[in-house]
Amino acid sequence: MSLGFFDRATVYRLRSLERSAAHTAWRCETGKEWQGTDLVFRLQPQGPDQLLDFVHANWGGATPFFVACNTTWGGLMCRLKHAAEGRRPGPLFRKDSLAY
C-alpha cells in the first residue's frame, strides 16, 4: 500500500505488519525520515463508544519534520473525530498543499 501527499509528489510505501478487527499496523518502507516507522491504529471499547488509539512510532529523533508530522497527524485525528460525530470538518489536505 502507499500513502501519497501533495498530488503524490511525496509517496510512502507501507507494508502491513498486523491486521485484526481491532488493530492494524503498517511499517513505512520508504522516505528519509518515515522509513522504519510504524503506523498503528487500535480500537478499544469505551462504554457504548469506541476509542481510536493511534501512534506513529519508532522515529529516529525529534527533528523539525517529526514536529510538523506530529502536528499534521493531530489535525487529521481531530477531523476524523469530528466526522465520526456527524460534523463536516473539511479536508486537511488540498491536492497540492495543506488546507491551512
C-alpha positions as CSV (number, residue, x, y, z in Angstrom):
1,M,0.0,0.0,0.0
2,S,1.1,3.6,-0.5
3,L,0.3,6.9,1.1
4,G,0.7,9.9,-1.1
5,F,0.7,13.6,-0.4
6,F,0.7,16.8,-2.5
7,D,-0.5,15.4,-5.8
8,R,1.6,12.3,-5.0
9,A,4.9,14.3,-5.1
10,T,5.6,12.6,-1.7
11,V,4.7,8.9,-1.5
12,Y,5.4,6.5,1.3
13,R,5.3,2.7,0.7
14,L,3.7,0.8,3.6
15,R,3.9,-2.9,4.5
16,S,1.2,-4.5,6.6
17,L,2.5,-5.8,9.9
18,E,-0.7,-6.8,11.7
19,R,-4.3,-6.7,11.0
20,S,-7.4,-7.6,13.0
21,A,-10.8,-6.1,13.6
22,A,-9.5,-4.0,16.5
23,H,-5.8,-3.4,15.5
24,T,-3.9,-2.7,12.3
25,A,-0.2,-1.7,11.9
26,W,1.9,-0.8,8.9
27,R,5.7,-0.3,8.6
28,C,6.9,2.5,6.3
29,E,9.5,1.2,3.9
30,T,10.4,4.5,2.2
31,G,11.1,8.1,3.0
32,K,14.1,9.8,4.5
33,E,12.5,10.2,8.0
34,W,9.5,7.9,7.8
35,Q,11.4,4.8,6.8
36,G,11.3,2.2,9.6
37,T,8.5,4.0,11.4
38,D,5.2,2.2,12.2
39,L,1.6,3.5,11.9
40,V,-0.5,1.7,14.5
41,F,-4.3,2.0,14.9
42,R,-6.2,0.3,17.8
43,L,-9.9,0.4,18.5
44,Q,-10.9,0.0,22.2
45,P,-14.4,-0.3,23.6
46,Q,-15.3,2.6,25.8
47,G,-18.8,2.0,27.1
48,P,-21.2,2.3,24.1
49,D,-18.4,4.0,22.1
50,Q,-15.1,3.1,20.5
51,L,-11.8,4.8,21.4
52,L,-9.3,5.1,18.5
53,D,-5.7,4.9,19.7
54,F,-3.2,6.0,17.1
55,V,0.6,6.2,17.2
56,H,3.3,6.9,14.6
57,A,6.1,5.1,16.3
58,N,9.9,4.4,16.0
59,W,11.0,7.8,14.8
60,G,14.8,8.3,14.7
61,G,14.6,11.6,16.6
62,A,12.6,14.8,17.2
63,T,13.6,16.6,14.1
64,P,11.7,19.6,12.7
65,F,10.0,17.2,10.2
66,F,8.9,15.0,13.2
67,V,7.3,18.0,14.8
68,A,5.5,19.0,11.6
69,C,4.3,15.4,11.0
70,N,3.1,15.1,14.6
71,T,1.1,18.3,14.2
72,T,-0.4,17.1,10.9
73,W,-1.5,13.8,12.4
74,G,-3.2,15.7,15.2
75,G,-5.1,17.7,12.7
76,L,-6.2,14.5,10.9
77,M,-7.3,12.8,14.1
78,C,-9.4,15.9,15.1
79,R,-11.0,15.8,11.6
80,L,-11.7,12.1,12.0
81,K,-13.3,12.7,15.4
82,H,-15.5,15.4,14.1
83,A,-16.6,13.3,11.1
84,A,-17.5,10.4,13.5
85,E,-19.6,12.9,15.5
86,G,-21.5,13.9,12.4
87,R,-19.7,17.2,11.8
88,R,-18.2,18.2,8.5
89,P,-14.6,19.2,9.3
90,G,-13.4,19.6,5.7
91,P,-10.1,18.3,4.4
92,L,-6.7,19.0,5.9
93,F,-5.0,18.5,2.5
94,R,-5.7,20.0,-0.9
95,K,-4.5,18.3,-4.0
96,D,-1.1,20.0,-3.9
97,S,-0.9,21.6,-0.4
98,L,-2.1,21.7,3.2
99,A,-5.5,23.4,3.6
100,Y,-4.3,25.6,6.5
